[in-house]
Amino acid sequence: MKGYKFLIPLALVALMALSIFNVFSTANAEKKEYESLLEEARRLAELEVIEDSMIYYKEALEIRDVIDVNVEIGQVYVKNGWVSEAIEWGEYLIEKFPEEPLAYNFLLEQYINSANYEE
């Protein structure tokens, strides 16, 4: 009986250490997946394969949805001349991130750039 008295706390400590290791390894794997998805999305955007690039961007956003990547998606639309999509994306950003100045700046730029001042 005396042996069990010491084994139970040791087992609990071992299980806690194992669970902490598991949490960190899962977070590390998730970070690597996120970075690889962004890398592939950026590569496809450079090749001007926008539809496929957006698939990878949106998969990355499912892991970690941050304003910087969202604005980057909008910039891909702008770079490739998809003005209406960029404006729609900017409006989406305002709804999703109402307190982020980057979202407002992006949408404002799109409104300014799409206006035809010559007329």
Order of alpha helices (4+ residues) and beta strands (2+ residues): alpha-alpha-alpha-alpha-alpha
